[in-house]
Amino acid sequence: LQCPVHVIESEWNDETPAKRVELTCDTPDEALPVYWEKDTEVKGTGKTLIVDVKEFPDAGNYTCLTANTHEIISYNFFLITKIDSNGQMIRSILKSFEEPNRTFLKCEAKNYSGIFMCSWMTENESPNVKFTIRSLKGTQGGITCSSPVAHANKSVTEYTVQCQKENYCPFAEEHQPIEMFLEVIDEVEYENYTSSFFIRDIIKPDPPQCQYVATNETVTWTYPRTWSTPKSYFPLTFRVKVESQVYDVEEQSIQIPKTGPTDKISVQARDRYYNSSWSEWSPLCR
């Protein structure tokens, strides 16, 4: 948000009174006659204006103009964020992800390169919605993110950005979490959300690439191409699923005798030494 933008917290019920705000016109000449306008409607005259802000029609742009030449001297833009009786933000633009803990901003990394993807969702009914995502100050090393890419899907639209932590060392221990801050504006409604994490906590490898060798009834697989190297320093552990049976494996092959010719086989992986998320299951090995 840039000045002069003001976010007003409005308790979203009929009983709570509006927030009263005093606006001052930044005029260098105290004697200059001025007036205030909102959406071409005159709201008052004089250097100060008292505004009651509660509902969305109260929000928007309040402009101070000269009475004789109608030049714009200054303006104040009001956004409203809805809060409940406990002072907690009500998020109606952002939609939460169900897993794992109903977060509004989900970030995942395929490896330890310092590159990660963040995503969030809205309903499809917001064509004018605008987003800003950035890291909060205090984190070591800057973070840059791409522009959001929208993926419409039935009732929701998912937005994704790719971010990178500069000067990130995959071999060093992380001491300070990354804090990503998402701001959302839909016309005059404002919401935000903060997600704090270490790269190691958001690791989710890509699936391994696997195949089935019928001659010796063996499933073999290779590390995902996107995984960090060397694999001796970044080892993975695996699970092999044969129909409903699941096997835990440290190596990159497993012999499975007596599989039926139609049994579905797939493999997934995760960081061996750190409790990362499991990858998605691989495409069928046969």
Buried (B, 14 or more C-beta within 10 A) or exposed (E): EEEBBBBBBBBBEEEEEBBEBEBEBEBEEEEBEBBBBBEEEEBBEEBEBEBEBBEBEBBBBBBBBBEEEEEEBBBBBBBBBBBEEEEEBEBBBBBBBEEEEEBBBBBBBBBBBBBBBBBBBBEEEBEEBEBEBBBEEEBEBEBEBEEBEEEEEEEEBBBBBEBBBEEBEBEEEBEEBBBBBBBBBBBBBBBBBEBEBBBBBBBBBBBBBBBBEEEEEBBBBEBBEEBBEEEEEBBBBBBBBBEEEEEEBEEBBBEBEEBEEEBBBBBBBBBEEEEBBBBEBBEEBB
